[in-house]
Amino acid sequence: MADTALPMTKSAVVPSGTKPRRILSGRNIMLYGILIVVCLYYILPLWVMVMTSVKGMPEVRLGNIFAPPVEITFQPWVKAWSEACTGLNCDGLSRGFWNSVQILIPSVILSIVVASVNGYALVNWRFKGSDVFFTILIFGSFIPYQVMLYPIVILLREMGIYGTLWGLVLVHTIFGMPILTLLFRNYFSSIPEELFKAARVDGAGFWGIYFRIMLPMSLPIFVVALILQVTGIWNDFLFGVVYTKPELYPMTVQLNNIVNSVQGVKEYNVNMAATLLTGLVPLVVYFISGKLFVRGIAAGAVKG
């Protein structure tokens, strides 16, 4: 008797495709466990700072640092901003904030503009000695700041700007150029060279190519430079205390004077509020432009 082919039923169909992953696999448990521990490591101190800054001192003295406040008060924030003593003056962090703003804005603009032009020239307009110039810049980024403190004091004194805000702006601009030039150079080298050559054929010059081609395509790396400079300049303490005088101290120096005061009662809620106020500016800048920061870092990473 001849064999007859039986029709294939649905139950006999072999499933295809990738095998679904288990959500609670050992790898995922370890990965998310480590991430949770790291997050708690960074979030818990911030939680303590925020909770302490909205408590009154009687509640702070109870010692329950992780507990939320029974009664929320913003008086510590008001005192940290406008009443806390930062030396001979008791006008809080407000004066230091405006000093930091006057230091930050020109320093960031000058350092980013100069570094972007340097990186653009090193990639597309190579000149005699450009490799030596770039080597010196890279070498400068590895020199410890402390080595240059006293020579810069003498230089600023001879220029007549020691103890002024513009002297500190010049210092931040100079020390920000090496690493920013490296970032811009690597980013511009990733832009197709054909665009540059086509612009040259069309008659565009140095600044025409820079403003019409390079700048519109370089938003991510400019955001990276912005975040790096804002964070570094705003959080700087060493240059601020060395190159300025008390009435021109930036916010970080005044914060140190509040926290490390040896007179009177330690007001931990005011100290925490002052610390949070000092760190708000770089945090806001980063959260606004975080995605572009990641893109720019990947594109401007150090290449061979």
N, C-alpha and C positions, 0 to 999 in steps of 0.2 A: 504494500500500500504506500502510495506516494506521501512524502511528508508535506504537511500543510503548515504555512507560516501563520503564527498566531499574531493578531494585532497587539501592538505595545500599548499597555495601559498607562495612565498618568502616574501610577505608583511606581512604574518601572523606569521613569525618566530620571537620568542621572543629573543631579543639580550641577550647575556651572557657576563660575565666578570665584572671587576670593572668599576665603573662609572668614566669617565675621569675627572680629576681635572681642575678647572678653573685656568688659569694662573694669572688673575688679581683678585684673591680672596682677601677678607679683610685681611686674615692672611698673605698672601704673600706680600701685599702692606706694612703692618706694619713691617714685618720682613726685607724686603729689604730696606725700608725707614730708619730703625734704623741702618742697616749695612752701608748704604751710609753716614749717618750723622757721624758715628764713623770713617769711612775711611777719610772723609773730615777733621775731628778733628785732625787726625794724619798726613795727607798728606799736609795740608795747611802750617804748620810751616816748613816742609821740603822744600816745594815749595819756600817759602820766603827765606830760607837759600840759596838754590841753585841759585835763581835769583839774590839775593844780592851779592853773591860771584863772579859773573861774570859781575858785573857792576863797572864802575868807580865811584869815590866819587862824582863828580858833578852830576851824574845821581841819586846816592843814596840820595843826599840832596833834590831832588825834592819830595821825600816822597811817590812815587808810589811803595809801597813794593810788591804788587801782580803783577805788570806789568812786562812782560819779558824785557830784556835789549834791548835798541836801538842798542848798539854796544857791542858785547861780547868781554871781555878781561879776560885773565887768569893771569894777573899780580898780583891780590890779592892772588892767589894760590901760585905763585912763592914766593911772599914776606912772606906768612905765613909759607912756608916750609923752606926757607933759609935766610930770612932777618929780620923777626920780632924780636923785643927785648923781651926776656923772663927773664929779670932781668939785671945783669951786662953784659950778652952776648947777641949779636944780630945775632945769627945764626939760628933763626927760630925754627921750631919743629923738624928738622932733627935729632938733638942730642937726644932729648927726645924720638923720635921714636925708635932709636937703643937701647936706655936704656930700653924702654918698651919691645922690642923684647928679650933682654938678660934676663929680668925678667920673661917674659911670658913663654918661651919655657921650661926652667928647672922646673918652678913652676907647669906647666900643666902636664909634664911627671911624676914628682915625686908624685904629689898628686893623679893622676889617678892610677899609678902603686900601690902605698901603699894602697889606698882605695879599689881597685879591689881585692888585695890579702886578705885584711881584710874581705871584704864581702864574698869571697870564703871560707875562713877559718871558719867564723862564721856560715855558712850554712852546709858545708860538713865535717869539721874537728873540731867539737865542743870540746873545751878543758875546763878544770876546771877553773871556773870564767869567762867563755865567756859571760854569761848573764850580769854580773857586768860590764865587759869591754864594752859591747854594750850599756848599760844604761848610762855609763859615756860619751860615744861618742855622744849619742843622747842629753844628757843634755848639752854637750858642744856646740851643734849647736844652742842653744837658748840663750847663753850668749851674751849680747851686746858687740860688739867689743870695744866700748869706755871704758868699765870696765877694759879691759886687756892691754890698751895702755902702761901705765907706768910700770907695772910689766914686760912686754916684753922688754921695753927699758932697764931695769936693767939686764934682762937675756942676751940680745944680747951684752950689754956692757961687762958683765963678760966673755962672750964667745969670745970677741974681734972682733965681726963682726958687731957691730952697725955702721950705716952709710955706709954700703957696699951693693952691689947688692945681694950678697949671704945671707945677713941677711934678706932682704926683701923677697927673694925666700923662705927661711925657714918659715917666717910668713905666706905667702900665702899657702904654703903646709900644715901647721898645721891647719889653719882655713878652708881649703877646705876639710879636711878629714871627719869630722862628717857627713855632708849631702851626700857626695859621697859614704861613706861606707854604709849608709842607702839605697841609690839607688842600689848599687851593690848587697847588701845582698838580697833585695827584688827581684831583677832580677834573681839571681842565685837560689833562692828558687823556682822560677817558672820552672826551668829546671827539667825534670823528674829525680827522684832519682835513677831510674833503670839504667840510663847511668853511674852514679857514681859508683854504686855497681858492674856493669859489668866490669868497668875499674879496680876496686879493685881486682876482681876475676882474671882478666888477668894479674895482677901484677904491674899495674901502681901505682906510688907513688904520693906524694903531687904535685910536680911540673909537673909531666907527665900528670896528669889529668887536671891541670890548663892550660897548654900550648896546649895540643892536643884536649881537649874536650870543656873546658869552653870558652877559648878565641875565637875559630872559631864561637861559637854560640852567642857571646855577642857583636857583632858589634853595634847594635842600642844603647845599654846602654853606650858603650864607646863614641859614638857620642854625647849622651846627656851630659855625664861628660865633654867632650871636649868643647862643646858650653857653658855650665855653667861656667867652669873655665876660658875660654878665655874671655867671657863677663865680669865676675866678676873681674879678674885680670887686664885686659886691661883698664877697666873703673874706677879702683880704684884710689881714690885721697887721702883718709885719711892716709892709710899706707905709700903711696909714700912720702907724705910730712913729716911724722913723722920719718920714719926709714931710710931715705936717706939724702944726702946732695945736695946742689944746682947743682953741676956738674953731679950728677947721678939721677936727678929728672926724673920720667917717663913723658910720653907725656901729661897726664891729668894735672899734676902740671904746666907744661910749658904753657898749654892752659889757665889755670887760670891766670897765670902771664900776658899773652897777653891780655886777655879780660878785666881784672880788672886793667889794667895799668892806673895810674892817671896822667901821663905825656904825653904831646903832644896831637895831634888831635885824636879823636876816629875814627878809620878806620873800619867801620862796615863791609865793604866787606872783609877785611882781617880777622876780627873776625869770620865771617861766614865760610870762607874758612878753617880757622884753626879748627873750630868745626867739619866740614865735614871730614877733613883729620884725625882727632882723632877718629872718629866713623867708619871709613871705614873697619878696620880689623874685628871687631865682626860681622858687617853686611855681609861681604863677607863670613865668616865662616858659618853663619847661612843660607844664601841663597844656599850655596853649599850643605849643609847637612840637609836641613829642613825636608825632608820626614823621614829620619832616626831618627831625633829628636823626632817627634811625635810618632813613633813606640816605641822608647825607653822609653819615658815618660809613655806611656800606660802600657808597660810591667814592668817598674820599679816603678810603683806608690806604695804609702804606703798601705800595706795590713794589715789586722788584724792578 
